[in-house]
Amino acid sequence: MNGTDSNLRRPTPGPGLGDNGYDELVDAGGGVSIIEQYVQVARNNKLLIAAIIASALIIGLVASLLAQERFRASTRIEISQLEDNVTNVEGVRIEDRKSDRLYLPTQYELLQTESLAARVVRELNLGQDEEFLDAFGIELPADANAEAALAPVLLSNLNIAPVDQSSLVDIEFTSPSPQVAARLANVWAREFIGANLDRRFGATIEARQFLEERLAQTRQRLEDAEKELIAYASNRGLLTVGASLGNEDSEGTAAQTLVATDLQALNSTLAIATAERIAAEAALAVGNNTANNTSPSVAALRQSRAALTAELAELLSRFGESYPPVQAARAQVDQIDAEIQDELGRSRDSVNAAYQEALGRENRLRARVGELRDEFITQRQDSVQYNILQREVDTNRELYSGLLQRYREIGVAGVGESNVQIVDEARVPSVPFEPNLMENLLVSLAIGVLMAALVLFIYEQLNQSLRDPREVQDRLGLPLLAGIPRTPAKDHVLDITRSYSELYESYFSLTSTLAFRNGGVLPRSIMVTSSRPGEGKSLSAVALAYLIARQGKRVLLIDGDLRHSGMSKYITSDANLGVSQYLQGNDDWKSMIVSPDPLEGFDVMGPGRKAFAVAELLANGRFQKLLDEVEAAYDHVVVDGPPVLGLADAPLIAAALSGVLIVIEANEGKWRYVESAIMRLEQAHASLLGAVVTKLDDRNASYGYGYGYGYGYGYGPDGKSEREEEATA
C-alpha cells in the first residue's frame, strides 16, 4: 500500500468522535503565545541562564576588585565667539567664519587633537616626568619620541564634556594618580588657550603678509597710474595750475589747465582793452568837436580869452579901434585864439593816438583769446581720457591709504584677546572615579541577561529537534497519534502495567487512536520503528503489544531488530532461536515462541542468534512467509523494527506489514533525520499509520504537552500516585 494514501494520513472518525474528533484530540493543548513559549524556554534552561548571569556577575566583581583605581579631575572653561576677520578688508578673510551651529562642535574637536596633546607633553616635559610615567606604568627608551609616544596616552584618558545649553566645557582627565589628573586637566585648558592665541597670532601674521603683498601691488599700480597720467597730460599740454597734479578735482581738470588760466586772464584783459578802446573812441569823438572840447588847457585859454574879450569890449565902449589899448587887447585875444587852435589840434592828435593804441591792443587781445579758445576746446576733448586716468589714480591712492592704515594697526588689533576663559580649575580628587563596583555589577548583570537571552535565542533558532508535537502534521504530513511523556520511574515496564500511570494512559490513548483511524479495529500487523536508536520504539512496541493483549486479543511481539535488540531492556526470554533462524531456513516458528517476563498476555519471538548479512536474509522473502503464518495464528502482530537510517532492514520489513508506526523522540535528534526516514519508508511502499512523539517533558509544556502530565493521569498535586496515597492511608 502506498504510504501517501490519504486514508492513512488523515484520521478516520471512530465511535464517539465527530468528523473533527481526532483534531480535537491532538489540539487539546490549544494555542500558545510566543511569549509563553519563551518564558517556558527560560524555565527549561533556568540553570543555564543562572550560570551565565552568575558568571557575568563574578567576572564583573573580580574585574572591579582587580582593577586599578583611577581618579578623574575636571577643569571648566568658557568658549565664546570672536570675529575672525583680522584684515577688516571687505571680501578678505583668512578662513570662512563658522556658523553658530558649527563653531562650538569645532572647538570640542580642537580640544581633542594630537597637536594639543603634543603641546601638553612639551609643556610638562612628560617624557622626563617620573610621577606621570609611574602612574601610567610607561617606560620610554632614551631615544624615543616622547610626543608621539605619550600623546595617544593622554587622548585615551581625556574626556570632553560640553555643558548643555551653554558655552561651558568640562575638560576631564583620568589617571591612576589624583595629582597627575588635576595637573593635566589644568595644563590642558591653559595650552588650549595658548593654542587658540597662537592660531589667532598666526592669522595676524598671515594677514600682515597678505597686506604687504597687496600694498606692494597697489603701490605699483598707483605709480603706474600716476606716470601714465603725467605722460598723457604732458603730451596733451594739460598743465594745471593752482594745485598739485594729484589733488585737483578730476571733473574740473580742463578748467585748471594753463590754457584755461591764460584764457581767463586774457579774457579779462580783453574786456578792459575793449572798454579803453570805447573810451578812446568817445574821447576822439569829443576831440573832433571844438565846442565840446573839455581839455583843461583849452578851458584855461578860453577863460583867459573871455576875460580879454570882456576887457576889449569895455575899451571899445569908451574908445575906438585906433586906441592903442584896444589894439593891444585885440592882439591878445587873437593870440589866445591862436593858442586855443593850436591846443585843440594837439588834443585831437593825442586822442586819436590813444584811440588807435586802444584799438590795436583790443584787436591783439581778441586774436589771442580766439587762439586760446581753440586750444581750450581741444583740451576739453582731451580731458575725458585725462579724467579717466585721474580717477584711476584717485582710486589706487585711496585703496593704498586704507591698506597702509590697516597694516599699521594690525599688529595690535585683537591678537592679545582670548575667547577662551578658565571658569573653574581642577582640584585634586579625593575619591576614585573607577572602578565603580555597583555600576560594574549592574553592567555585568545587564550583559549577563543579554548574553543568556542571546544564547537561548540562538539555541532555539539552531535547534532542529521536535519541540511542538503539532508540527508533525505540518512538516511530515503524518497524523500525531499520541504523545508519550518522559517519566521519572526507572521501571518503565511496571508503569505500563499500572492503569493510573502516565505511560499506561498515553499508550492506551495510542491504541485507541490507531483503532479510530482504522475504522474501529486495529491493523493486523504493525511495525514500530524510528529514525535512529534510543527514541523509545522498543518500549512503544512492548507497551502496544501488552495493551492490545489486555483487550482479549492474541498478540505476537516480534523483535525485528536483528542487529541490536532493544527489547531485552524491558522483557526477558530464554529462547535461543528466533527470527534469524527462521530466515535461515528453520520453519518451526512455533518452537521460537516464548512468554515474556515480567509481562504476560502476549507471546514474543526474539531475534535469535546474531547472523551475518541481515539485509540479505530479510530480502529472501521468508519474512513475508513468517508474517503470513503468524497472522493466521494471532489476531495482531507487533514488530519492533530496526532504526531506519543507515540500514536497509526497516524498509524491507515495512513492505510486508499492514502499517508502520514511526516513533520520534522530543527535544533530541533533528527533523531532517525523521524526514529522511519517512522518505525511505515511502520509497519502500510502506503504509505509514502516523507518528508517536516520546519523552515529552517540561520543555514541551509551553506547547501544551508534558507539563503537569501526571496530574489528572493518576498523580495528585503533591506528585504521589493514587496507589501510594492509598498505601499511606
Secondary structure, DSSP 8 states (H G I E B T S, - for coil): --TT-HHHHS----TT--TTHHHHHHTTT----HHHHHHHHHHHTHHHHHHHHHHHHHHHHHHHHHS--BEEEEEEEEE------TT--TT--SS----HHHHHHHHHHHTT-HHHHHHHHHHHTGGG-HHHHHHHT----TT--HHHHHHHHHHHTEEEEE-TTSSEEEEEEEESSHHHHHHHHHHHHHHHHHHHHHHHHHHHHHHHHHHHHHHHHHHHHHHHHHHHHHHHHHHHT--B-SS-TTTS-GGGTGGGBHHHHHHHHHHHHHHHHHHHHHHHHHHHHHHH-STT---HHHHHHHHHHHHHHHHHHHHHHHS-TTSHHHHHHHHHHHHHHHHHHHHHHHHHHHHHHHHHHHHHHHHHHHHHHHHHHHHHHHHHHHHHHHHHHHHHHHHHHHHHHHHHHHHHHTTTSSTT--SEEEEE-----SS--B--HHHHHHHHHHHHHHHHHHHHHHHHHH--SB--TTHIIIII---EEEEEE--S-S-HHHHHH-TTSHHHHHHHHHHHHHHHHTTTS--SEEEEEESSTTSSHHHHHHHHHHHHHTTT--EEEEE--SSS--GGGT-B---S--HHHHHTT---GGGGEE--BS--SSEEE---S--S-HHHHHTTSHHHHHHHHHHHH-SEEEEE---STT-SHHHHHHTTSSEEEEEEEBTSS-HHHHHHHHHHHHHTT--EEEEEEEEE-GGGGGGTSSTT-SBTTTB-TTS-BHHHHHHH-
